[in-house]
Amino acid sequence: MNHLEQLRYLILAAQREGNRVLQQELAPLGLTPAQSEALRILGENESLTLTGLGEMLVCESGTNPSRLVDRLVISGLVRRNPGSGDRRQIELSLTESGREMEVRVRAIEAQLYELMAGALPDPSVMDMIRALKTITAGSPSGIALTRRIGSATEVTKP
């Protein structure tokens, strides 16, 4: 196996392991990683259209995550509001229960990031971020993440 192939599979394995841990921790809340990502994005933004949310999702592909949002609405975590500028547009926002759940999701993610921080020194993390940004630049997932980073109200160190 050459170095680039090994890197590719290590990235995939790390992503799957992180997702497995996240799924395990989110299961008692009745959430999937994709649902938790949607809650986090809506928590970082006052409200978003369905398309706007889809443009920031990395876990879900496509720009119309209607089934994902439908499940969150049914669960009472997200509300659909008529658009302020265009009533044909639906704006999404968190309900009070959704805000409480988003706080719980953040705490679960913080535990995951603590595990990662214990395994990786800061300089390595920054080198990896630079390399992965280069690899994903221009891709749908890379663009979604760039939009999400750009809209985040809170900037933190890795």
PyRosetta script that sets phi, psi and omega in degrees:
from pyrosetta import init, pose_from_sequence

init()
pose = pose_from_sequence("MNHLEQLRYLILAAQREGNRVLQQELAPLGLTPAQSEALRILGENESLTLTGLGEMLVCESGTNPSRLVDRLVISGLVRRNPGSGDRRQIELSLTESGREMEVRVRAIEAQLYELMAGALPDPSVMDMIRALKTITAGSPSGIALTRRIGSATEVTKP")
pose.set_psi(1, 126.9)
pose.set_omega(1, 179.9)
pose.set_phi(2, -78.9)
pose.set_psi(2, 170.1)
pose.set_omega(2, -174.0)
pose.set_phi(3, -61.3)
pose.set_psi(3, -41.7)
pose.set_omega(3, -178.6)
pose.set_phi(4, -69.6)
pose.set_psi(4, -37.0)
pose.set_omega(4, 175.9)
pose.set_phi(5, -65.2)
pose.set_psi(5, -42.3)
pose.set_omega(5, 178.1)
pose.set_phi(6, -62.3)
pose.set_psi(6, -43.0)
pose.set_omega(6, 177.7)
pose.set_phi(7, -60.5)
pose.set_psi(7, -45.4)
pose.set_omega(7, 179.5)
pose.set_phi(8, -56.6)
pose.set_psi(8, -47.5)
pose.set_omega(8, -177.8)
pose.set_phi(9, -72.8)
pose.set_psi(9, -30.9)
pose.set_omega(9, 175.6)
pose.set_phi(10, -67.4)
pose.set_psi(10, -39.2)
pose.set_omega(10, 176.2)
pose.set_phi(11, -63.1)
pose.set_psi(11, -45.5)
pose.set_omega(11, 178.9)
pose.set_phi(12, -61.7)
pose.set_psi(12, -44.5)
pose.set_omega(12, -179.6)
pose.set_phi(13, -64.1)
pose.set_psi(13, -42.0)
pose.set_omega(13, 179.2)
pose.set_phi(14, -64.8)
pose.set_psi(14, -41.0)
pose.set_omega(14, 178.5)
pose.set_phi(15, -63.4)
pose.set_psi(15, -44.9)
pose.set_omega(15, -179.8)
pose.set_phi(16, -65.7)
pose.set_psi(16, -39.3)
pose.set_omega(16, 179.1)
pose.set_phi(17, -66.4)
pose.set_psi(17, -43.7)
pose.set_omega(17, 177.0)
pose.set_phi(18, -61.4)
pose.set_psi(18, -41.1)
pose.set_omega(18, 178.8)
pose.set_phi(19, -66.4)
pose.set_psi(19, -37.9)
pose.set_omega(19, 178.4)
pose.set_phi(20, -62.2)
pose.set_psi(20, -46.5)
pose.set_omega(20, 178.6)
pose.set_phi(21, -61.9)
pose.set_psi(21, -44.7)
pose.set_omega(21, -179.4)
pose.set_phi(22, -62.8)
pose.set_psi(22, -44.9)
pose.set_omega(22, 177.8)
pose.set_phi(23, -58.1)
pose.set_psi(23, -44.1)
pose.set_omega(23, -179.4)
pose.set_phi(24, -60.6)
pose.set_psi(24, -43.3)
pose.set_omega(24, -178.0)
pose.set_phi(25, -75.6)
pose.set_psi(25, -30.1)
pose.set_omega(25, -179.0)
pose.set_phi(26, -82.3)
pose.set_psi(26, -22.5)
pose.set_omega(26, -176.2)
pose.set_phi(27, -53.0)
pose.set_psi(27, -44.2)
pose.set_omega(27, 179.1)
pose.set_phi(28, -63.6)
pose.set_psi(28, -21.5)
pose.set_omega(28, 177.3)
pose.set_phi(29, -86.9)
pose.set_psi(29, -7.0)
pose.set_omega(29, -178.1)
pose.set_phi(30, 74.5)
pose.set_psi(30, 26.2)
pose.set_omega(30, -178.5)
pose.set_phi(31, -117.6)
pose.set_psi(31, 152.1)
pose.set_omega(31, 170.6)
pose.set_phi(32, -98.6)
pose.set_psi(32, 163.5)
pose.set_omega(32, 175.4)
pose.set_phi(33, -57.2)
pose.set_psi(33, -38.3)
pose.set_omega(33, 178.9)
pose.set_phi(34, -65.1)
pose.set_psi(34, -41.2)
pose.set_omega(34, 177.6)
pose.set_phi(35, -65.2)
pose.set_psi(35, -39.5)
pose.set_omega(35, 179.8)
pose.set_phi(36, -67.1)
pose.set_psi(36, -35.8)
pose.set_omega(36, 177.0)
pose.set_phi(37, -63.6)
pose.set_psi(37, -42.9)
pose.set_omega(37, 178.2)
pose.set_phi(38, -61.6)
pose.set_psi(38, -42.2)
pose.set_omega(38, 177.9)
pose.set_phi(39, -61.8)
pose.set_psi(39, -43.5)
pose.set_omega(39, 179.4)
pose.set_phi(40, -62.0)
pose.set_psi(40, -44.0)
pose.set_omega(40, 179.9)
pose.set_phi(41, -63.5)
pose.set_psi(41, -44.6)
pose.set_omega(41, 178.6)
pose.set_phi(42, -66.7)
pose.set_psi(42, -32.0)
pose.set_omega(42, 176.9)
pose.set_phi(43, -68.7)
pose.set_psi(43, -29.5)
pose.set_omega(43, 179.6)
pose.set_phi(44, -83.4)
pose.set_psi(44, -12.8)
pose.set_omega(44, -178.3)
pose.set_phi(45, -127.5)
pose.set_psi(45, 141.7)
pose.set_omega(45, 179.5)
pose.set_phi(46, -56.5)
pose.set_psi(46, -53.7)
pose.set_omega(46, 175.0)
pose.set_phi(47, -156.6)
pose.set_psi(47, 157.2)
pose.set_omega(47, -179.7)
pose.set_phi(48, -143.2)
pose.set_psi(48, 152.4)
pose.set_omega(48, 169.7)
pose.set_phi(49, -74.8)
pose.set_psi(49, 166.3)
pose.set_omega(49, 177.3)
pose.set_phi(50, -59.4)
pose.set_psi(50, -42.9)
pose.set_omega(50, 178.2)
pose.set_phi(51, -64.5)
pose.set_psi(51, -42.5)
pose.set_omega(51, 179.2)
pose.set_phi(52, -60.3)
pose.set_psi(52, -41.6)
pose.set_omega(52, 176.3)
pose.set_phi(53, -63.3)
pose.set_psi(53, -46.9)
pose.set_omega(53, -179.2)
pose.set_phi(54, -59.1)
pose.set_psi(54, -33.4)
pose.set_omega(54, -179.4)
pose.set_phi(55, -71.0)
pose.set_psi(55, -14.0)
pose.set_omega(55, -179.6)
pose.set_phi(56, -108.1)
pose.set_psi(56, -8.7)
pose.set_omega(56, -179.4)
pose.set_phi(57, -75.0)
pose.set_psi(57, 132.5)
pose.set_omega(57, 175.6)
pose.set_phi(58, -101.7)
pose.set_psi(58, -37.0)
pose.set_omega(58, -178.5)
pose.set_phi(59, -68.0)
pose.set_psi(59, -35.6)
pose.set_omega(59, -178.0)
pose.set_phi(60, -103.2)
pose.set_psi(60, 136.8)
pose.set_omega(60, 176.8)
pose.set_phi(61, -91.1)
pose.set_psi(61, 156.3)
pose.set_omega(61, 179.9)
pose.set_phi(62, 91.4)
pose.set_psi(62, 166.6)
pose.set_omega(62, -177.1)
pose.set_phi(63, -108.0)
pose.set_psi(63, 9.6)
pose.set_omega(63, 179.6)
pose.set_phi(64, -129.5)
pose.set_psi(64, 80.3)
pose.set_omega(64, -176.1)
pose.set_phi(65, -84.4)
pose.set_psi(65, 50.4)
pose.set_omega(65, -172.7)
pose.set_phi(66, -63.7)
pose.set_psi(66, -39.8)
pose.set_omega(66, 179.5)
pose.set_phi(67, -65.2)
pose.set_psi(67, -39.7)
pose.set_omega(67, 177.9)
pose.set_phi(68, -60.1)
pose.set_psi(68, -47.8)
pose.set_omega(68, -179.4)
pose.set_phi(69, -67.1)
pose.set_psi(69, -39.6)
pose.set_omega(69, 178.5)
pose.set_phi(70, -54.7)
pose.set_psi(70, -43.5)
pose.set_omega(70, -179.6)
pose.set_phi(71, -65.3)
pose.set_psi(71, -36.9)
pose.set_omega(71, 179.2)
pose.set_phi(72, -71.7)
pose.set_psi(72, -34.0)
pose.set_omega(72, 176.5)
pose.set_phi(73, -67.8)
pose.set_psi(73, -46.8)
pose.set_omega(73, 179.1)
pose.set_phi(74, -59.4)
pose.set_psi(74, -35.8)
pose.set_omega(74, 179.2)
pose.set_phi(75, -76.0)
pose.set_psi(75, -6.7)
pose.set_omega(75, 179.0)
pose.set_phi(76, 80.1)
pose.set_psi(76, 18.2)
pose.set_omega(76, -177.6)
pose.set_phi(77, -97.6)
pose.set_psi(77, -24.1)
pose.set_omega(77, -178.4)
pose.set_phi(78, -130.2)
pose.set_psi(78, 144.7)
pose.set_omega(78, 174.4)
pose.set_phi(79, -117.9)
pose.set_psi(79, 148.0)
pose.set_omega(79, 173.9)
pose.set_phi(80, -99.8)
pose.set_psi(80, 130.2)
pose.set_omega(80, 178.9)
pose.set_phi(81, -123.3)
pose.set_psi(81, 145.1)
pose.set_omega(81, 173.8)
pose.set_phi(82, -59.9)
pose.set_psi(82, 142.5)
pose.set_omega(82, -179.3)
pose.set_phi(83, -62.7)
pose.set_psi(83, 143.2)
pose.set_omega(83, -178.3)
pose.set_phi(84, -72.0)
pose.set_psi(84, -37.2)
pose.set_omega(84, -178.6)
pose.set_phi(85, -93.9)
pose.set_psi(85, -33.6)
pose.set_omega(85, -176.1)
pose.set_phi(86, -138.4)
pose.set_psi(86, 111.5)
pose.set_omega(86, -175.0)
pose.set_phi(87, -66.0)
pose.set_psi(87, -13.8)
pose.set_omega(87, 176.2)
pose.set_phi(88, -76.1)
pose.set_psi(88, -23.9)
pose.set_omega(88, 177.4)
pose.set_phi(89, -83.1)
pose.set_psi(89, 137.5)
pose.set_omega(89, 176.4)
pose.set_phi(90, -104.0)
pose.set_psi(90, 128.4)
pose.set_omega(90, 176.6)
pose.set_phi(91, -100.0)
pose.set_psi(91, 139.6)
pose.set_omega(91, -178.6)
pose.set_phi(92, -106.6)
pose.set_psi(92, 141.1)
pose.set_omega(92, 174.5)
pose.set_phi(93, -149.7)
pose.set_psi(93, 162.1)
pose.set_omega(93, 179.2)
pose.set_phi(94, -79.1)
pose.set_psi(94, 142.6)
pose.set_omega(94, 169.5)
pose.set_phi(95, -79.7)
pose.set_psi(95, 177.2)
pose.set_omega(95, 175.8)
pose.set_phi(96, -60.1)
pose.set_psi(96, -43.1)
pose.set_omega(96, 176.8)
pose.set_phi(97, -62.9)
pose.set_psi(97, -37.3)
pose.set_omega(97, 177.8)
pose.set_phi(98, -64.3)
pose.set_psi(98, -39.8)
pose.set_omega(98, 177.7)
pose.set_phi(99, -64.7)
pose.set_psi(99, -41.7)
pose.set_omega(99, 178.1)
pose.set_phi(100, -63.8)
pose.set_psi(100, -41.1)
pose.set_omega(100, 180.0)
pose.set_phi(101, -67.7)
pose.set_psi(101, -37.8)
pose.set_omega(101, 179.5)
pose.set_phi(102, -63.0)
pose.set_psi(102, -36.4)
pose.set_omega(102, 176.3)
pose.set_phi(103, -64.4)
pose.set_psi(103, -41.4)
pose.set_omega(103, 178.8)
pose.set_phi(104, -66.0)
pose.set_psi(104, -38.8)
pose.set_omega(104, 177.6)
pose.set_phi(105, -63.6)
pose.set_psi(105, -43.6)
pose.set_omega(105, 178.3)
pose.set_phi(106, -58.5)
pose.set_psi(106, -39.8)
pose.set_omega(106, 179.6)
pose.set_phi(107, -65.5)
pose.set_psi(107, -40.3)
pose.set_omega(107, 177.7)
pose.set_phi(108, -64.8)
pose.set_psi(108, -44.5)
pose.set_omega(108, 178.6)
pose.set_phi(109, -62.7)
pose.set_psi(109, -38.3)
pose.set_omega(109, 179.4)
pose.set_phi(110, -60.5)
pose.set_psi(110, -38.4)
pose.set_omega(110, 177.0)
pose.set_phi(111, -64.0)
pose.set_psi(111, -41.8)
pose.set_omega(111, 177.9)
pose.set_phi(112, -62.1)
pose.set_psi(112, -42.8)
pose.set_omega(112, -178.9)
pose.set_phi(113, -68.3)
pose.set_psi(113, -30.7)
pose.set_omega(113, 174.7)
pose.set_phi(114, -64.7)
pose.set_psi(114, -42.5)
pose.set_omega(114, 176.2)
pose.set_phi(115, -60.2)
pose.set_psi(115, -43.7)
pose.set_omega(115, 179.9)
pose.set_phi(116, -65.7)
pose.set_psi(116, -42.3)
pose.set_omega(116, -178.7)
pose.set_phi(117, -62.6)
pose.set_psi(117, -34.8)
pose.set_omega(117, 178.3)
pose.set_phi(118, -66.2)
pose.set_psi(118, -24.9)
pose.set_omega(118, -177.8)
pose.set_phi(119, -95.7)
pose.set_psi(119, -17.0)
pose.set_omega(119, -173.4)
pose.set_phi(120, -131.2)
pose.set_psi(120, 124.5)
pose.set_omega(120, 174.4)
pose.set_phi(121, -72.9)
pose.set_psi(121, 152.2)
pose.set_omega(121, -177.3)
pose.set_phi(122, -49.6)
pose.set_psi(122, -47.5)
pose.set_omega(122, -179.1)
pose.set_phi(123, -59.3)
pose.set_psi(123, -37.5)
pose.set_omega(123, 178.2)
pose.set_phi(124, -64.8)
pose.set_psi(124, -40.9)
pose.set_omega(124, 179.6)
pose.set_phi(125, -61.1)
pose.set_psi(125, -46.1)
pose.set_omega(125, -178.6)
pose.set_phi(126, -65.2)
pose.set_psi(126, -38.2)
pose.set_omega(126, 176.2)
pose.set_phi(127, -63.5)
pose.set_psi(127, -42.4)
pose.set_omega(127, 179.8)
pose.set_phi(128, -65.7)
pose.set_psi(128, -41.4)
pose.set_omega(128, 178.6)
pose.set_phi(129, -59.6)
pose.set_psi(129, -47.5)
pose.set_omega(129, 179.5)
pose.set_phi(130, -59.4)
pose.set_psi(130, -46.0)
pose.set_omega(130, -178.7)
pose.set_phi(131, -64.7)
pose.set_psi(131, -44.1)
pose.set_omega(131, -178.1)
pose.set_phi(132, -70.5)
pose.set_psi(132, -33.0)
pose.set_omega(132, 173.9)
pose.set_phi(133, -62.5)
pose.set_psi(133, -39.3)
pose.set_omega(133, 178.6)
pose.set_phi(134, -64.7)
pose.set_psi(134, -44.5)
pose.set_omega(134, -179.0)
pose.set_phi(135, -64.5)
pose.set_psi(135, -38.5)
pose.set_omega(135, -174.3)
pose.set_phi(136, -94.4)
pose.set_psi(136, -4.7)
pose.set_omega(136, -178.2)
pose.set_phi(137, -54.9)
pose.set_psi(137, 129.6)
pose.set_omega(137, 177.6)
pose.set_phi(138, 84.0)
pose.set_psi(138, -11.9)
pose.set_omega(138, 178.7)
pose.set_phi(139, -80.7)
pose.set_psi(139, 158.9)
pose.set_omega(139, 178.1)
pose.set_phi(140, -55.6)
pose.set_psi(140, -43.0)
pose.set_omega(140, 179.9)
pose.set_phi(141, -69.7)
pose.set_psi(141, -38.9)
pose.set_omega(141, 177.6)
pose.set_phi(142, -63.9)
pose.set_psi(142, -40.5)
pose.set_omega(142, 177.9)
pose.set_phi(143, -65.7)
pose.set_psi(143, -43.3)
pose.set_omega(143, 178.8)
pose.set_phi(144, -59.9)
pose.set_psi(144, -43.5)
pose.set_omega(144, -180.0)
pose.set_phi(145, -67.0)
pose.set_psi(145, -39.6)
pose.set_omega(145, 177.5)
pose.set_phi(146, -61.2)
pose.set_psi(146, -42.3)
pose.set_omega(146, 176.7)
pose.set_phi(147, -61.8)
pose.set_psi(147, -43.6)
pose.set_omega(147, -178.1)
pose.set_phi(148, -66.1)
pose.set_psi(148, -43.8)
pose.set_omega(148, 178.8)
pose.set_phi(149, -62.3)
pose.set_psi(149, -40.2)
pose.set_omega(149, 179.9)
pose.set_phi(150, -66.9)
pose.set_psi(150, -26.6)
pose.set_omega(150, -178.3)
pose.set_phi(151, -93.7)
pose.set_psi(151, -10.6)
pose.set_omega(151, -176.3)
pose.set_phi(152, -63.6)
pose.set_psi(152, 134.8)
pose.set_omega(152, 179.7)
pose.set_phi(153, -84.6)
pose.set_psi(153, -20.7)
pose.set_omega(153, -177.6)
pose.set_phi(154, -118.6)
pose.set_psi(154, 123.7)
pose.set_omega(154, 178.3)
pose.set_phi(155, -104.0)
pose.set_psi(155, 127.8)
pose.set_omega(155, -179.5)
pose.set_phi(156, -129.3)
pose.set_psi(156, 159.4)
pose.set_omega(156, 173.8)
pose.set_phi(157, -74.5)
pose.set_psi(157, 152.8)
pose.set_omega(157, 176.5)
pose.set_phi(158, -63.9)
pose.dump_pdb("model.pdb")
